[in-house]
Amino acid sequence: MIGLPHPAALGGYLLIVNAATYLAFLRDKRRSVAREWRTPEKRLLTLAVIGGWPAAKLAQRRLRHKTRKQPFAFRLNMIGIAWAWVLFLLLAAPYLPMLLALRPGP
């Protein structure tokens, strides 16, 4: 089984990634309003994939940014669903042997 990182290290990583994600959305929103060069959607989605999904969703709602672009919004929601599954599997992993043992036999 793969060992998980120390909770403090994981928390620090997620704090940094989420702060960077929110700031990237904020910067992109400001550039959008000013009609300046924008942050590529691929970069914003990559930040969400590497752990910044909560901040991406928060920024999307609070800043009202990228809410009408359906391909982007759909992809961001799919990233959130993927993160929810990963979190579920990580939290359920210790209990899977017990749950599988409760399964009725053939």
FENNOR-V713741 format. One line per field, one symbol per residue. ss: DSSP state (h for helix, s for strand, l for the rest). psi: psi as a letter, one per 30 degrees, with the letter a starting at -180 (. if undefined). A space follows every 50 residues. Layout:
ss=???
psi=???
//
This chain:
ss=llllllhhhhhhhhhhhhhhhhhhhhhhhhhhhlllllllhhhhhhhhhh hhhhhhhhhhhhlllllllhhhhhhhhhhhhhhhhhhhhhhhhhhhhhhh hlllll
psi=kkkllkeeeeeeeeeeeeeeeeeeeeeeeeeeefhlklkkeeeeeeeeeg fgeeeeeeeeeefhkhffjeeeeeeeeeeeeeeeeeeeeeefeffeeeee ffkkl.
//
